[in-house]
Structure formats: structure tokens, C-alpha cells
Amino acid sequence: MAIFTAAAEDLFDMIRTHPSAAKMFVLMENAQHLDSLTEDLKEILTEADKLIKKSIPLIEKGQLLGEIKQGNAEALAVAFWCSIQGITQYIALHPETLFPIQCGLFQFLKTWRRIDNEN
């Protein structure tokens, strides 16, 4: 879980420090829908898919450790990274937006453990 929290915090810190970085997320998303891109550019733009695929084993390991909730690891990876993408695009259009990382945005990944005080 820590790696996902750190990744989100790093991305949002970068955007907070360099607001134009959020606009790059919008540009990259829009570019993926262009038919006129060269094969080299199309390959670069597939990095997001690779990131999702690389996250799946990390989520599965977190599930085994009880740190990440059970469920389809690919679906959780998609939810995490697409949340980052969508939030970043929104911030690019609305720079006054508060960064949601502080409000427990990614709690959907976390396993909730009940602590019993009974002996």
C-alpha cells in the first residue's frame, strides 16, 4: 500500500510544484485519440497501460500481506491509476482545486481491519 500512496503523493507534489505538469496529463490523454501519431509516439503513450500491468503483482502481494483489499488486482490497478489521471486532468482545468490525497482518496485499496480488544 505504501508504494501506491507514495506514487500518488509524488505525482501530486510534482503538480503542486509545477502546475503545468497537470496539463501534460490532459495532452497525453488527448494525443492517444489521434490517428495521425507516429508509431514511436503511440508506443510512448502506451506507458500508462504498462504501469497498470506492472501494478498488478504489487497489488496481489499487498493482498497476500493483508495490506490491500481482496478483489480483482487488475481492476484495482485500473481504479487507482485512472483516479490519478482523472484527478490530474481536473486539476489542470481547475488549478484552485484542493489535492485529494489528504482526504484518504485511495482507501478503496486498503484493507480495513477490525481491532478487537478482547483477550
N, CA, C and O atoms as CSV, one atom per row, in Angstrom:
chain,resi,resn,atom,element,x,y,z
A,1,MET,N,N,0.826,-1.191,0.000
A,1,MET,CA,C,0.000,0.000,0.000
A,1,MET,C,C,0.865,1.247,0.000
A,1,MET,O,O,0.509,2.255,-0.612
A,2,ALA,N,N,1.985,1.185,0.675
A,2,ALA,CA,C,2.858,2.349,0.800
A,2,ALA,C,C,3.367,2.820,-0.553
A,2,ALA,O,O,3.509,4.023,-0.773
A,3,ILE,N,N,3.642,1.895,-1.458
A,3,ILE,CA,C,4.157,2.292,-2.767
A,3,ILE,C,C,3.118,3.083,-3.562
A,3,ILE,O,O,3.469,4.004,-4.299
A,4,PHE,N,N,1.852,2.729,-3.414
A,4,PHE,CA,C,0.795,3.448,-4.128
A,4,PHE,C,C,0.558,4.830,-3.513
A,4,PHE,O,O,0.354,5.811,-4.228
A,5,THR,N,N,0.587,4.891,-2.209
A,5,THR,CA,C,0.442,6.188,-1.538
A,5,THR,C,C,1.607,7.103,-1.913
A,5,THR,O,O,1.408,8.283,-2.199
A,6,ALA,N,N,2.820,6.556,-1.909
A,6,ALA,CA,C,3.999,7.352,-2.260
A,6,ALA,C,C,3.925,7.825,-3.712
A,6,ALA,O,O,4.266,8.971,-4.006
A,7,ALA,N,N,3.486,6.957,-4.613
A,7,ALA,CA,C,3.374,7.350,-6.025
A,7,ALA,C,C,2.388,8.499,-6.194
A,7,ALA,O,O,2.666,9.462,-6.908
A,8,ALA,N,N,1.239,8.397,-5.539
A,8,ALA,CA,C,0.234,9.460,-5.622
A,8,ALA,C,C,0.753,10.747,-5.011
A,8,ALA,O,O,0.586,11.820,-5.590
A,9,GLU,N,N,1.377,10.654,-3.856
A,9,GLU,CA,C,1.916,11.849,-3.203
A,9,GLU,C,C,2.984,12.506,-4.067
A,9,GLU,O,O,3.018,13.731,-4.186
A,10,ASP,N,N,3.860,11.701,-4.673
A,10,ASP,CA,C,4.915,12.248,-5.535
A,10,ASP,C,C,4.322,12.951,-6.751
A,10,ASP,O,O,4.750,14.049,-7.108
A,11,LEU,N,N,3.343,12.323,-7.381
A,11,LEU,CA,C,2.705,12.946,-8.545
A,11,LEU,C,C,2.016,14.252,-8.177
A,11,LEU,O,O,2.165,15.256,-8.873
A,12,PHE,N,N,1.265,14.239,-7.088
A,12,PHE,CA,C,0.562,15.452,-6.692
A,12,PHE,C,C,1.530,16.532,-6.206
A,12,PHE,O,O,1.273,17.719,-6.403
A,13,ASP,N,N,2.634,16.141,-5.579
A,13,ASP,CA,C,3.649,17.119,-5.191
A,13,ASP,C,C,4.267,17.769,-6.430
A,13,ASP,O,O,4.506,18.976,-6.452
A,14,MET,N,N,4.525,16.959,-7.461
A,14,MET,CA,C,5.066,17.488,-8.704
A,14,MET,C,C,4.102,18.508,-9.316
A,14,MET,O,O,4.523,19.565,-9.787
A,15,ILE,N,N,2.820,18.186,-9.304
A,15,ILE,CA,C,1.814,19.082,-9.875
A,15,ILE,C,C,1.674,20.342,-9.032
A,15,ILE,O,O,1.483,21.436,-9.564
A,16,ARG,N,N,1.768,20.186,-7.728
A,16,ARG,CA,C,1.685,21.345,-6.839
A,16,ARG,C,C,2.866,22.285,-7.097
A,16,ARG,O,O,2.704,23.505,-7.097
A,17,THR,N,N,4.043,21.717,-7.316
A,17,THR,CA,C,5.252,22.498,-7.553
A,17,THR,C,C,5.310,23.052,-8.975
A,17,THR,O,O,5.756,24.178,-9.199
A,18,HIS,N,N,4.853,22.247,-9.927
A,18,HIS,CA,C,4.881,22.616,-11.347
A,18,HIS,C,C,3.480,22.408,-11.928
A,18,HIS,O,O,3.222,21.370,-12.537
A,19,PRO,N,N,2.580,23.359,-11.755
A,19,PRO,CA,C,1.188,23.193,-12.193
A,19,PRO,C,C,1.028,22.824,-13.671
A,19,PRO,O,O,0.040,22.193,-14.046
A,20,SER,N,N,1.976,23.208,-14.497
A,20,SER,CA,C,1.858,22.866,-15.920
A,20,SER,C,C,1.978,21.357,-16.151
A,20,SER,O,O,1.573,20.863,-17.203
A,21,ALA,N,N,2.523,20.631,-15.194
A,21,ALA,CA,C,2.633,19.174,-15.323
A,21,ALA,C,C,1.256,18.527,-15.429
A,21,ALA,O,O,1.101,17.507,-16.101
A,22,ALA,N,N,0.266,19.104,-14.778
A,22,ALA,CA,C,-1.097,18.555,-14.871
A,22,ALA,C,C,-1.613,18.640,-16.299
A,22,ALA,O,O,-2.344,17.761,-16.757
A,23,LYS,N,N,-1.232,19.696,-16.996
A,23,LYS,CA,C,-1.670,19.860,-18.385
A,23,LYS,C,C,-1.071,18.790,-19.289
A,23,LYS,O,O,-1.649,18.456,-20.323
A,24,MET,N,N,0.081,18.251,-18.905
A,24,MET,CA,C,0.688,17.167,-19.685
A,24,MET,C,C,-0.187,15.915,-19.649
A,24,MET,O,O,-0.250,15.169,-20.626
A,25,PHE,N,N,-0.862,15.687,-18.519
A,25,PHE,CA,C,-1.772,14.547,-18.434
A,25,PHE,C,C,-2.924,14.711,-19.417
A,25,PHE,O,O,-3.353,13.747,-20.051
A,26,VAL,N,N,-3.421,15.939,-19.536
A,26,VAL,CA,C,-4.502,16.227,-20.484
A,26,VAL,C,C,-3.996,16.042,-21.913
A,26,VAL,O,O,-4.665,15.418,-22.737
A,27,LEU,N,N,-2.829,16.577,-22.200
A,27,LEU,CA,C,-2.243,16.464,-23.536
A,27,LEU,C,C,-2.043,15.001,-23.928
A,27,LEU,O,O,-2.383,14.593,-25.038
A,28,MET,N,N,-1.491,14.224,-23.010
A,28,MET,CA,C,-1.238,12.811,-23.307
A,28,MET,C,C,-2.535,12.037,-23.527
A,28,MET,O,O,-2.605,11.178,-24.405
A,29,GLU,N,N,-3.552,12.336,-22.739
A,29,GLU,CA,C,-4.842,11.672,-22.914
A,29,GLU,C,C,-5.432,12.009,-24.275
A,29,GLU,O,O,-5.909,11.121,-24.981
A,30,ASN,N,N,-5.403,13.269,-24.643
A,30,ASN,CA,C,-5.950,13.686,-25.932
A,30,ASN,C,C,-5.154,13.107,-27.092
A,30,ASN,O,O,-5.731,12.730,-28.112
A,31,ALA,N,N,-3.846,13.033,-26.947
A,31,ALA,CA,C,-2.988,12.511,-28.010
A,31,ALA,C,C,-3.283,11.043,-28.307
A,31,ALA,O,O,-3.126,10.596,-29.443
A,32,GLN,N,N,-3.705,10.304,-27.306
A,32,GLN,CA,C,-3.995,8.876,-27.520
A,32,GLN,C,C,-5.128,8.646,-28.514
A,32,GLN,O,O,-5.273,7.547,-29.049
A,33,HIS,N,N,-5.915,9.662,-28.757
A,33,HIS,CA,C,-7.074,9.518,-29.644
A,33,HIS,C,C,-6.804,10.027,-31.060
A,33,HIS,O,O,-7.710,10.050,-31.893
A,34,LEU,N,N,-5.567,10.433,-31.335
A,34,LEU,CA,C,-5.218,10.940,-32.661
A,34,LEU,C,C,-4.785,9.798,-33.573
A,34,LEU,O,O,-3.961,8.967,-33.190
A,35,ASP,N,N,-5.339,9.761,-34.766
A,35,ASP,CA,C,-4.962,8.730,-35.739
A,35,ASP,C,C,-3.639,9.035,-36.423
A,35,ASP,O,O,-3.005,8.133,-36.970
A,36,SER,N,N,-3.214,10.285,-36.400
A,36,SER,CA,C,-2.039,10.705,-37.160
A,36,SER,C,C,-0.719,10.548,-36.411
A,36,SER,O,O,0.313,11.011,-36.898
A,37,LEU,N,N,-0.721,9.917,-35.258
A,37,LEU,CA,C,0.519,9.752,-34.492
A,37,LEU,C,C,1.440,8.730,-35.146
A,37,LEU,O,O,0.992,7.756,-35.752
A,38,THR,N,N,2.736,8.978,-35.007
A,38,THR,CA,C,3.713,8.001,-35.481
A,38,THR,C,C,3.712,6.807,-34.535
A,38,THR,O,O,3.220,6.891,-33.410
A,39,GLU,N,N,4.257,5.721,-34.997
A,39,GLU,CA,C,4.322,4.511,-34.164
A,39,GLU,C,C,5.170,4.751,-32.910
A,39,GLU,O,O,4.866,4.218,-31.843
A,40,ASP,N,N,6.223,5.547,-33.039
A,40,ASP,CA,C,7.073,5.860,-31.879
A,40,ASP,C,C,6.269,6.571,-30.792
A,40,ASP,O,O,6.368,6.235,-29.612
A,41,LEU,N,N,5.479,7.549,-31.203
A,41,LEU,CA,C,4.661,8.281,-30.227
A,41,LEU,C,C,3.579,7.391,-29.629
A,41,LEU,O,O,3.289,7.487,-28.436
A,42,LYS,N,N,2.986,6.538,-30.432
A,42,LYS,CA,C,1.972,5.616,-29.918
A,42,LYS,C,C,2.578,4.700,-28.857
A,42,LYS,O,O,1.939,4.401,-27.849
A,43,GLU,N,N,3.805,4.261,-29.089
A,43,GLU,CA,C,4.484,3.397,-28.119
A,43,GLU,C,C,4.725,4.131,-26.805
A,43,GLU,O,O,4.537,3.559,-25.732
A,44,ILE,N,N,5.135,5.377,-26.880
A,44,ILE,CA,C,5.359,6.174,-25.668
A,44,ILE,C,C,4.062,6.320,-24.884
A,44,ILE,O,O,4.056,6.257,-23.655
A,45,LEU,N,N,2.974,6.516,-25.605
A,45,LEU,CA,C,1.693,6.737,-24.937
A,45,LEU,C,C,1.115,5.469,-24.317
A,45,LEU,O,O,0.174,5.548,-23.527
A,46,THR,N,N,1.650,4.317,-24.654
A,46,THR,CA,C,1.171,3.075,-24.042
A,46,THR,C,C,1.797,2.827,-22.672
A,46,THR,O,O,1.489,1.829,-22.020
A,47,GLU,N,N,2.671,3.727,-22.238
A,47,GLU,CA,C,3.321,3.553,-20.935
A,47,GLU,C,C,2.311,3.457,-19.793
A,47,GLU,O,O,2.549,2.746,-18.816
A,48,ALA,N,N,1.187,4.166,-19.906
A,48,ALA,CA,C,0.172,4.088,-18.847
A,48,ALA,C,C,-0.351,2.669,-18.708
A,48,ALA,O,O,-0.548,2.185,-17.593
A,49,ASP,N,N,-0.576,2.001,-19.831
A,49,ASP,CA,C,-1.033,0.611,-19.773
A,49,ASP,C,C,0.012,-0.278,-19.118
A,49,ASP,O,O,-0.320,-1.181,-18.349
A,50,LYS,N,N,1.283,-0.016,-19.428
A,50,LYS,CA,C,2.362,-0.798,-18.822
A,50,LYS,C,C,2.411,-0.568,-17.317
A,50,LYS,O,O,2.665,-1.498,-16.551
A,51,LEU,N,N,2.173,0.650,-16.901
A,51,LEU,CA,C,2.174,0.970,-15.474
A,51,LEU,C,C,1.070,0.205,-14.744
A,51,LEU,O,O,1.281,-0.310,-13.646
A,52,ILE,N,N,-0.093,0.139,-15.359
A,52,ILE,CA,C,-1.202,-0.622,-14.769
A,52,ILE,C,C,-0.812,-2.097,-14.664
A,52,ILE,O,O,-1.019,-2.723,-13.624
A,53,LYS,N,N,-0.256,-2.645,-15.727
A,53,LYS,CA,C,0.131,-4.064,-15.725
A,53,LYS,C,C,1.210,-4.345,-14.677
A,53,LYS,O,O,1.184,-5.388,-14.023
A,54,LYS,N,N,2.161,-3.415,-14.514
A,54,LYS,CA,C,3.222,-3.598,-13.519
A,54,LYS,C,C,2.684,-3.486,-12.097
A,54,LYS,O,O,3.293,-4.002,-11.160
A,55,SER,N,N,1.564,-2.825,-11.936
A,55,SER,CA,C,0.969,-2.654,-10.603
A,55,SER,C,C,0.249,-3.905,-10.121
A,55,SER,O,O,0.101,-4.110,-8.916
A,56,ILE,N,N,-0.195,-4.730,-11.038
A,56,ILE,CA,C,-0.992,-5.912,-10.676
A,56,ILE,C,C,-0.251,-6.828,-9.692
A,56,ILE,O,O,-0.827,-7.189,-8.666
A,57,PRO,N,N,1.012,-7.221,-9.965
A,57,PRO,CA,C,1.696,-8.077,-8.989
A,57,PRO,C,C,1.918,-7.397,-7.640
A,57,PRO,O,O,1.919,-8.060,-6.602
A,58,LEU,N,N,2.108,-6.072,-7.652
A,58,LEU,CA,C,2.268,-5.353,-6.387
A,58,LEU,C,C,0.981,-5.390,-5.575
A,58,LEU,O,O,1.011,-5.545,-4.354
A,59,ILE,N,N,-0.134,-5.249,-6.252
A,59,ILE,CA,C,-1.433,-5.323,-5.564
A,59,ILE,C,C,-1.663,-6.739,-5.038
A,59,ILE,O,O,-2.124,-6.916,-3.910
A,60,GLU,N,N,-1.346,-7.736,-5.843
A,60,GLU,CA,C,-1.509,-9.124,-5.400
A,60,GLU,C,C,-0.651,-9.411,-4.169
A,60,GLU,O,O,-1.092,-10.093,-3.245
A,61,LYS,N,N,0.574,-8.889,-4.162
A,61,LYS,CA,C,1.432,-9.083,-2.987
A,61,LYS,C,C,0.828,-8.378,-1.771
A,61,LYS,O,O,0.813,-8.926,-0.669
A,62,GLY,N,N,0.334,-7.161,-1.983
A,62,GLY,CA,C,-0.319,-6.432,-0.896
A,62,GLY,C,C,-1.545,-7.166,-0.378
A,62,GLY,O,O,-1.843,-7.114,0.815
A,63,GLN,N,N,-2.258,-7.849,-1.265
A,63,GLN,CA,C,-3.415,-8.644,-0.849
A,63,GLN,C,C,-2.976,-9.822,0.006
A,63,GLN,O,O,-3.615,-10.135,1.010
A,64,LEU,N,N,-1.894,-10.472,-0.387
A,64,LEU,CA,C,-1.375,-11.599,0.401
A,64,LEU,C,C,-0.919,-11.150,1.785
A,64,LEU,O,O,-1.056,-11.885,2.763
A,65,LEU,N,N,-0.377,-9.937,1.858
A,65,LEU,CA,C,0.086,-9.401,3.144
A,65,LEU,C,C,-1.052,-8.808,3.974
A,65,LEU,O,O,-0.858,-8.440,5.133
A,66,GLY,N,N,-2.227,-8.720,3.378
A,66,GLY,CA,C,-3.369,-8.149,4.085
A,66,GLY,C,C,-3.386,-6.632,4.105
A,66,GLY,O,O,-4.149,-6.034,4.864
A,67,GLU,N,N,-2.548,-5.991,3.274
A,67,GLU,CA,C,-2.483,-4.536,3.232
A,67,GLU,C,C,-3.451,-3.934,2.220
A,67,GLU,O,O,-3.877,-2.788,2.359
A,68,ILE,N,N,-3.789,-4.714,1.207
A,68,ILE,CA,C,-4.683,-4.257,0.143
A,68,ILE,C,C,-5.878,-5.184,0.107
A,68,ILE,O,O,-5.756,-6.401,0.247
A,69,LYS,N,N,-7.030,-4.580,-0.084
A,69,LYS,CA,C,-8.270,-5.354,-0.057
A,69,LYS,C,C,-8.284,-6.439,-1.130
A,69,LYS,O,O,-7.628,-6.324,-2.165
A,70,GLN,N,N,-9.031,-7.470,-0.863
A,70,GLN,CA,C,-9.198,-8.555,-1.815
A,70,GLN,C,C,-10.057,-8.082,-2.983
A,70,GLN,O,O,-10.879,-7.176,-2.842
A,71,GLY,N,N,-9.857,-8.694,-4.104
A,71,GLY,CA,C,-10.608,-8.345,-5.304
A,71,GLY,C,C,-9.710,-8.504,-6.509
A,71,GLY,O,O,-8.544,-8.878,-6.384
A,72,ASN,N,N,-10.245,-8.225,-7.648
A,72,ASN,CA,C,-9.511,-8.347,-8.893
A,72,ASN,C,C,-8.388,-7.305,-8.907
A,72,ASN,O,O,-8.644,-6.101,-8.895
A,73,ALA,N,N,-7.143,-7.786,-8.933
A,73,ALA,CA,C,-5.983,-6.894,-8.852
A,73,ALA,C,C,-5.902,-5.959,-10.052
A,73,ALA,O,O,-5.505,-4.803,-9.909
A,74,GLU,N,N,-6.270,-6.440,-11.218
A,74,GLU,CA,C,-6.235,-5.568,-12.400
A,74,GLU,C,C,-7.272,-4.455,-12.268
A,74,GLU,O,O,-6.990,-3.305,-12.605
A,75,ALA,N,N,-8.452,-4.783,-11.785
A,75,ALA,CA,C,-9.496,-3.768,-11.605
A,75,ALA,C,C,-9.063,-2.723,-10.573
A,75,ALA,O,O,-9.331,-1.534,-10.747
A,76,LEU,N,N,-8.405,-3.154,-9.516
A,76,LEU,CA,C,-7.919,-2.210,-8.515
A,76,LEU,C,C,-6.817,-1.324,-9.083
A,76,LEU,O,O,-6.765,-0.131,-8.782
A,77,ALA,N,N,-5.935,-1.896,-9.904
A,77,ALA,CA,C,-4.874,-1.105,-10.537
A,77,ALA,C,C,-5.475,-0.067,-11.485
A,77,ALA,O,O,-5.049,1.088,-11.497
A,78,VAL,N,N,-6.450,-0.477,-12.266
A,78,VAL,CA,C,-7.123,0.456,-13.180
A,78,VAL,C,C,-7.794,1.573,-12.376
A,78,VAL,O,O,-7.683,2.747,-12.729
A,79,ALA,N,N,-8.476,1.213,-11.315
A,79,ALA,CA,C,-9.160,2.220,-10.494
A,79,ALA,C,C,-8.163,3.214,-9.910
A,79,ALA,O,O,-8.412,4.419,-9.907
A,80,PHE,N,N,-7.043,2.715,-9.419
A,80,PHE,CA,C,-6.035,3.597,-8.828
A,80,PHE,C,C,-5.470,4.561,-9.858
A,80,PHE,O,O,-5.531,5.777,-9.674
A,81,TRP,N,N,-4.916,4.019,-10.953
A,81,TRP,CA,C,-4.231,4.870,-11.925
A,81,TRP,C,C,-5.193,5.757,-12.697
A,81,TRP,O,O,-4.840,6.884,-13.045
A,82,CYS,N,N,-6.386,5.284,-12.970
A,82,CYS,CA,C,-7.358,6.138,-13.667
A,82,CYS,C,C,-7.880,7.239,-12.738
A,82,CYS,O,O,-8.239,8.320,-13.205
A,83,SER,N,N,-7.924,6.979,-11.454
A,83,SER,CA,C,-8.263,8.036,-10.492
A,83,SER,C,C,-7.209,9.133,-10.533
A,83,SER,O,O,-7.539,10.319,-10.555
A,84,ILE,N,N,-5.945,8.737,-10.542
A,84,ILE,CA,C,-4.841,9.703,-10.639
A,84,ILE,C,C,-4.994,10.526,-11.919
A,84,ILE,O,O,-4.898,11.754,-11.899
A,85,GLN,N,N,-5.231,9.835,-13.022
A,85,GLN,CA,C,-5.363,10.508,-14.318
A,85,GLN,C,C,-6.516,11.508,-14.298
A,85,GLN,O,O,-6.347,12.663,-14.687
A,86,GLY,N,N,-7.668,11.071,-13.851
A,86,GLY,CA,C,-8.840,11.944,-13.836
A,86,GLY,C,C,-8.683,13.135,-12.914
A,86,GLY,O,O,-9.049,14.255,-13.271
A,87,ILE,N,N,-8.146,12.902,-11.740
A,87,ILE,CA,C,-7.945,13.998,-10.786
A,87,ILE,C,C,-6.950,15.006,-11.346
A,87,ILE,O,O,-7.148,16.216,-11.234
A,88,THR,N,N,-5.887,14.502,-11.943
A,88,THR,CA,C,-4.873,15.381,-12.510
A,88,THR,C,C,-5.448,16.221,-13.640
A,88,THR,O,O,-5.154,17.412,-13.744
A,89,GLN,N,N,-6.263,15.608,-14.484
A,89,GLN,CA,C,-6.890,16.356,-15.569
A,89,GLN,C,C,-7.838,17.428,-15.007
A,89,GLN,O,O,-7.897,18.538,-15.535
A,90,TYR,N,N,-8.556,17.110,-13.970
A,90,TYR,CA,C,-9.457,18.085,-13.350
A,90,TYR,C,C,-8.657,19.252,-12.769
A,90,TYR,O,O,-9.040,20.412,-12.919
A,91,ILE,N,N,-7.542,18.934,-12.103
A,91,ILE,CA,C,-6.698,19.977,-11.521
A,91,ILE,C,C,-6.115,20.868,-12.617
A,91,ILE,O,O,-5.955,22.071,-12.415
A,92,ALA,N,N,-5.795,20.284,-13.781
A,92,ALA,CA,C,-5.272,21.090,-14.897
A,92,ALA,C,C,-6.287,22.137,-15.327
A,92,ALA,O,O,-5.922,23.259,-15.677
A,93,LEU,N,N,-7.559,21.768,-15.301
A,93,LEU,CA,C,-8.620,22.695,-15.706
A,93,LEU,C,C,-9.059,23.612,-14.576
A,93,LEU,O,O,-9.560,24.711,-14.816
A,94,HIS,N,N,-8.870,23.157,-13.346
A,94,HIS,CA,C,-9.297,23.910,-12.159
A,94,HIS,C,C,-8.146,23.934,-11.149
A,94,HIS,O,O,-8.182,23.213,-10.152
A,95,PRO,N,N,-7.128,24.758,-11.402
A,95,PRO,CA,C,-5.928,24.731,-10.556
A,95,PRO,C,C,-6.154,25.097,-9.093
A,95,PRO,O,O,-5.301,24.823,-8.249
A,96,GLU,N,N,-7.283,25.708,-8.785
A,96,GLU,CA,C,-7.567,26.065,-7.391
A,96,GLU,C,C,-8.056,24.866,-6.573
A,96,GLU,O,O,-8.244,24.974,-5.361
A,97,THR,N,N,-8.257,23.751,-7.224
A,97,THR,CA,C,-8.752,22.545,-6.571
A,97,THR,C,C,-7.786,22.058,-5.495
A,97,THR,O,O,-6.571,22.042,-5.697
A,98,LEU,N,N,-8.331,21.669,-4.367
A,98,LEU,CA,C,-7.510,21.066,-3.316
A,98,LEU,C,C,-7.078,19.673,-3.764
A,98,LEU,O,O,-7.827,18.974,-4.446
A,99,PHE,N,N,-5.906,19.287,-3.390
A,99,PHE,CA,C,-5.401,17.970,-3.745
A,99,PHE,C,C,-6.038,16.926,-2.827
A,99,PHE,O,O,-5.950,17.046,-1.605
A,100,PRO,N,N,-6.666,15.923,-3.391
A,100,PRO,CA,C,-7.461,14.972,-2.600
A,100,PRO,C,C,-6.678,13.928,-1.830
A,100,PRO,O,O,-7.280,13.155,-1.086
A,101,ILE,N,N,-5.390,13.873,-1.972
A,101,ILE,CA,C,-4.618,12.816,-1.314
A,101,ILE,C,C,-4.766,12.863,0.197
A,101,ILE,O,O,-4.722,11.823,0.854
A,102,GLN,N,N,-4.943,14.053,0.758
A,102,GLN,CA,C,-5.041,14.175,2.205
A,102,GLN,C,C,-6.376,13.649,2.752
A,102,GLN,O,O,-6.500,13.444,3.960
A,103,CYS,N,N,-7.354,13.433,1.907
A,103,CYS,CA,C,-8.667,13.008,2.411
A,103,CYS,C,C,-8.872,11.500,2.284
A,103,CYS,O,O,-10.009,11.026,2.298
A,104,GLY,N,N,-7.799,10.755,2.162
A,104,GLY,CA,C,-7.936,9.306,2.106
A,104,GLY,C,C,-8.500,8.807,0.794
A,104,GLY,O,O,-9.249,7.831,0.763
A,105,LEU,N,N,-8.145,9.469,-0.280
A,105,LEU,CA,C,-8.670,9.157,-1.603
A,105,LEU,C,C,-8.556,7.685,-1.959
A,105,LEU,O,O,-9.493,7.108,-2.511
A,106,PHE,N,N,-7.437,7.077,-1.653
A,106,PHE,CA,C,-7.198,5.716,-2.111
A,106,PHE,C,C,-7.507,4.656,-1.071
A,106,PHE,O,O,-6.914,3.577,-1.082
A,107,GLN,N,N,-8.424,4.953,-0.183
A,107,GLN,CA,C,-8.827,3.981,0.826
A,107,GLN,C,C,-9.500,2.759,0.204
A,107,GLN,O,O,-9.597,1.713,0.846
A,108,PHE,N,N,-9.965,2.883,-1.043
A,108,PHE,CA,C,-10.599,1.730,-1.682
A,108,PHE,C,C,-9.612,0.589,-1.888
A,108,PHE,O,O,-10.024,-0.554,-2.084
A,109,LEU,N,N,-8.311,0.883,-1.846
A,109,LEU,CA,C,-7.310,-0.174,-1.959
A,109,LEU,C,C,-7.015,-0.842,-0.620
A,109,LEU,O,O,-6.619,-2.006,-0.567
A,110,LYS,N,N,-7.210,-0.105,0.438
A,110,LYS,CA,C,-6.758,-0.539,1.755
A,110,LYS,C,C,-7.701,-1.555,2.387
A,110,LYS,O,O,-8.923,-1.450,2.286
A,111,THR,N,N,-7.104,-2.528,3.031
A,111,THR,CA,C,-7.877,-3.494,3.797
A,111,THR,C,C,-8.257,-2.860,5.122
A,111,THR,O,O,-7.419,-2.269,5.803
A,112,TRP,N,N,-9.493,-2.984,5.474
A,112,TRP,CA,C,-9.957,-2.470,6.773
A,112,TRP,C,C,-9.875,-3.600,7.769
A,112,TRP,O,O,-10.457,-4.666,7.573
A,113,ARG,N,N,-9.154,-3.359,8.828
A,113,ARG,CA,C,-9.002,-4.382,9.869
A,113,ARG,C,C,-9.719,-3.927,11.115
A,113,ARG,O,O,-9.575,-2.788,11.559
A,114,ARG,N,N,-10.480,-4.820,11.661
A,114,ARG,CA,C,-11.160,-4.542,12.918
A,114,ARG,C,C,-10.233,-4.945,14.050
A,114,ARG,O,O,-9.704,-6.057,14.074
A,115,ILE,N,N,-10.051,-4.058,14.955
A,115,ILE,CA,C,-9.177,-4.349,16.108
A,115,ILE,C,C,-10.075,-4.715,17.287
A,115,ILE,O,O,-10.886,-3.916,17.756
A,116,ASP,N,N,-9.902,-5.925,17.734
A,116,ASP,CA,C,-10.667,-6.391,18.896
A,116,ASP,C,C,-9.829,-6.207,20.155
A,116,ASP,O,O,-8.652,-6.565,20.184
A,117,ASN,N,N,-10.418,-5.669,21.152
A,117,ASN,CA,C,-9.731,-5.511,22.430
A,117,ASN,C,C,-9.985,-6.670,23.368
A,117,ASN,O,O,-9.605,-6.654,24.539
A,118,GLU,N,N,-10.638,-7.674,22.819
A,118,GLU,CA,C,-10.941,-8.826,23.677
A,118,GLU,C,C,-9.727,-9.742,23.736
A,118,GLU,O,O,-9.011,-9.888,22.745
A,119,ASN,N,N,-9.496,-10.345,24.862
A,119,ASN,CA,C,-8.375,-11.259,25.031
A,119,ASN,C,C,-8.803,-12.679,24.809
A,119,ASN,O,O,-7.985,-13.594,24.910
